[in-house]
């Protein structure tokens, strides 16, 4: 079963060797602290889930979703690697272009396969350049538009149901992301703004 899960992820995502450390981050002290809180939260939830059944397990059943905004692809990857290395977990980078299919319903199946495999293996999923999640929903003009919107809704619902750590990254700045997609941010527990300090707006931290 594990080999099957690994094969699924190998087909739809790319395993990343986490080499970056905390010293490689170029964040303000406040934003680094937020990322450390992400790691601590994910670790505590995993620890609780591993214990015999307790009242706390219901609260820890859901995973942790974090949004990395701004910065460049390199900075976002460094942040994801740091989290993976801190938690001693494998990191898989999901390229949405490899997951999204022109065939109706196939995208959802690919997403389901990715999340099922990730949960079976206990790995971190890193959705880089997930800008499509933060654009305005398209006006529904035909069946293809409806299914395009359903792909996003399915991904958001699967993120919400995930028990592991899911990292989303976007080129949008924090204020732009918030303005464009409340539906996404309702499912995000933490936001880390990676924009340079001189451009970074106030905010961030746990949601």
C-alpha positions, 0 to 999 in steps of 0.5 A: 500500500505504501509503495502504491501511495509513493507511486501515485505521488511520484506521478502527480508531484515531485519529491523535494529534499528539504535542505534549507534551515532556519538560518536560510530564511529571509523573514522578519522576526515576526514572520519567522515566528509565525512559521515556527508556530505552524511547525509547532501546531502541526507537530502537536496535532500529529502527536495527539493523533498518535495517542490512544483515543482521547477527547483532544483527538477530535480537535486535532483531527484536522490538519494545518493549512498555511498560505505563503504569499508574495516573495519569489518561488525560491523564497516560498520553496525555502519556507516549505523546506524549512517546515519539512525539515523541522518536522522531519517529514517528506515534502512533495511539491505539487504542480497544478499543471500536471494535476488539472485535466481537460477531461471532466472529473479527472482533476478531482480524481487526481486531487483525491489520489494526491491527498489520499497518498499524502495522508497514507504516507504522512507527508507535506503537500506543497502547492506552489504557484496556486494563483488560480485559487485566488482569482475571481470565480469565472462567470458560468457560461457553459458546462466547462466553466462549471467544472472549472469552478468545481475543481477549485471548490473540490481542492478547497474542501479536500484541504479542509478535510486533510489531516496533514500539513498543506502549504499553498503558495501564491504570487499575490500579496497578502492584501490582494489574496484577502480581497480576491478569495475569502473562500480560500482564506476561511480554510487557511489557519496561517498566512506568512507574507514573504514580501520584502520588509519594505513592501510587507503590509501589516498582518500575517500570523494565525487566522 
